[in-house]
Amino acid sequence: MLSLSWLLMARYGPTGRWRIRVITLLVACVVFTGNEWRWHHFESELADAAKPVLAGRDAGFVCERLTRNFFSSTGHVGHVWFDAEGNPDDSAFLSMQTCSSLRAFRGGERTDQQAIVAAHTLAHEAAHLRGIMNEAEAECLAVRLDHEVMTRLGASDDEATRAVEFYRTQVYPRLPGEYHMTCPSP
């Protein structure tokens, strides 16, 4: 920062115009850093909410946003990359829309279908982070642990129960075949 200030001073001289530019640059750096800290904190909260599914695995979530991975959602609400040996990456990627809906769900602002699907997506991607590659198996584990994940996100017991029932009866039956199998009861 000092070298940048020195360069601006050398370029514009002691007229004072450099001060405005340095102050503008400093304000932009503070705003950017604050925004990144806020996102990091939110992503950590998501990992805490998904702990029951992660089963002790130290993994996390990355939200798509302008400053990171803007064009990498590839049309999915979330995904986890696996290496050639079948080991999952250390973090799951969540689309911008999923993260926005999770913020609303966590804040109690809404529990509509989009927010419920986002909360379930968190559990589903956590199942992949746990090492489950098969979509149907990941879906089974997520459905079994949705209630706990949703309450850890801040839903009341009744809200979580209604949300899980909605997901099981309205959303799950409409998923593609590779997400279906006979799951043990929760």
SULCOR-V889368 format. One line per field, one symbol per residue. burial: # if it has 24 or more other ideal C-beta (glycine too) atoms within 12 Angstrom, else .. A space follows every 10 residues. Layout:
burial->???
This chain:
burial->.......#.. .......... .#........ ........#. .##.###### ####..#.## #####..... ..#...#### .......#.. ######.### ######.... #..####### ########## ##..#.#### ########## #####...## ..##.###.. ##..#...#. ......
